[in-house]
Amino acid sequence: MEKEIFSCAIPKCYFCGRDKNEIVMTSLLTEENAKRVKEMHGKVIDKEPCDECKKIMEQGVMLIKVREDDPEYRLGQLCALKDEAIEKIFPEEQAKQLLKMRAGFIGEELWDMIELPNGEV
């Protein structure tokens, strides 16, 4: 049986959960490195946004709807709000953090309370 010394992976975006437009490949051709890269496939490996999320973040602060009981679980809705809207809707400290990060995860209740759209905008 031949040892696998090369592998590649397509990671997921931390923000939206979609495949990123990048490929991770082994640079050192060893069985251990190949295994490590293979395990990265389909997983979030960093907090850098994908190309689509970067575009959204350039337009405004990207908000991602998540479950109240499991903030790691994205519900598929996201939208961008202008900086001025973020400053009006959120308390000062939260607004500063959102403006700095250019993204934030919002629970279902708050999402509905501030009447964000249910769908991708």
Legacy VTK file of the C-alpha trace (Angstrom):
# vtk DataFile Version 3.0
C-alpha trace
ASCII
DATASET POLYDATA
POINTS 121 float
0.000 0.000 0.000
1.337 3.371 -1.063
1.710 6.160 1.501
-0.207 9.363 0.842
2.246 12.270 1.012
0.207 14.938 -0.814
-3.170 16.356 0.104
-5.254 19.470 -0.424
-8.295 20.988 1.266
-10.910 23.683 0.710
-11.636 25.431 4.017
-14.918 27.050 5.118
-15.476 30.728 5.905
-15.759 31.474 9.631
-18.497 34.021 9.000
-20.890 32.541 6.424
-19.863 28.877 6.496
-19.473 28.601 2.722
-16.416 27.203 0.949
-13.611 29.737 0.674
-12.050 30.477 -2.695
-8.718 28.987 -1.639
-6.920 25.694 -1.483
-4.653 24.496 1.319
-1.949 22.087 0.129
0.915 20.238 1.728
4.272 21.889 1.192
6.323 19.268 2.987
5.569 15.960 1.346
5.206 13.741 4.365
2.436 11.395 5.383
1.879 13.383 8.597
1.499 16.710 6.754
-0.812 15.165 4.164
-3.048 13.819 6.934
-3.116 17.191 8.718
-4.144 19.040 5.529
-6.751 16.411 4.665
-8.360 16.969 8.082
-8.760 20.693 7.241
-11.084 19.992 4.319
-14.522 21.479 4.870
-13.553 23.074 8.196
-12.941 26.609 9.418
-9.184 27.046 9.811
-8.979 30.804 10.420
-11.156 33.858 10.997
-10.331 35.554 7.694
-13.505 36.259 5.699
-14.086 34.679 2.300
-14.142 36.910 -0.790
-17.944 37.284 -0.643
-17.938 38.262 3.035
-15.117 40.775 2.399
-17.304 42.469 -0.228
-20.232 42.627 2.190
-17.977 44.044 4.933
-16.828 46.787 2.543
-20.478 47.868 2.122
-21.230 47.897 5.836
-21.140 45.832 8.999
-22.135 42.258 8.210
-24.569 40.734 10.683
-25.097 36.967 10.769
-28.167 35.389 12.350
-27.371 32.592 14.830
-29.315 30.366 17.218
-29.885 31.783 20.674
-28.921 28.504 22.340
-25.966 27.763 20.034
-24.200 30.911 18.740
-21.860 28.766 16.631
-24.846 27.601 14.546
-25.429 30.006 11.651
-29.028 30.143 10.436
-28.204 31.261 6.898
-29.410 34.858 7.094
-26.965 37.704 6.814
-27.145 41.369 5.942
-25.000 44.491 5.928
-25.907 47.641 7.822
-24.315 51.035 7.285
-22.108 52.332 10.061
-24.691 54.991 10.966
-27.370 52.314 11.512
-25.050 50.296 13.755
-24.391 53.414 15.872
-28.157 54.063 16.230
-29.238 50.480 16.974
-26.545 49.192 19.336
-25.182 50.528 22.634
-21.944 52.500 22.227
-19.524 49.742 23.270
-21.199 47.101 21.099
-21.343 49.518 18.174
-17.601 50.275 18.519
-16.789 46.565 18.506
-19.029 45.854 15.502
-17.544 48.776 13.566
-14.025 47.549 14.326
-14.713 43.901 13.453
-16.991 44.727 10.479
-19.108 41.697 11.451
-21.181 40.324 14.292
-23.328 37.351 15.229
-26.897 38.203 16.231
-29.277 35.860 18.044
-32.719 35.136 16.580
-34.633 37.255 19.115
-32.530 40.384 18.626
-32.527 39.831 14.844
-36.324 39.833 14.798
-36.608 42.639 17.381
-34.583 45.063 15.236
-36.482 43.783 12.181
-33.557 42.584 10.117
-34.545 40.777 6.913
-35.048 37.019 6.906
-32.994 36.177 3.857
-29.654 37.191 2.417
-29.458 40.925 1.690
LINES 1 122
121 0 1 2 3 4 5 6 7 8 9 10 11 12 13 14 15 16 17 18 19 20 21 22 23 24 25 26 27 28 29 30 31 32 33 34 35 36 37 38 39 40 41 42 43 44 45 46 47 48 49 50 51 52 53 54 55 56 57 58 59 60 61 62 63 64 65 66 67 68 69 70 71 72 73 74 75 76 77 78 79 80 81 82 83 84 85 86 87 88 89 90 91 92 93 94 95 96 97 98 99 100 101 102 103 104 105 106 107 108 109 110 111 112 113 114 115 116 117 118 119 120
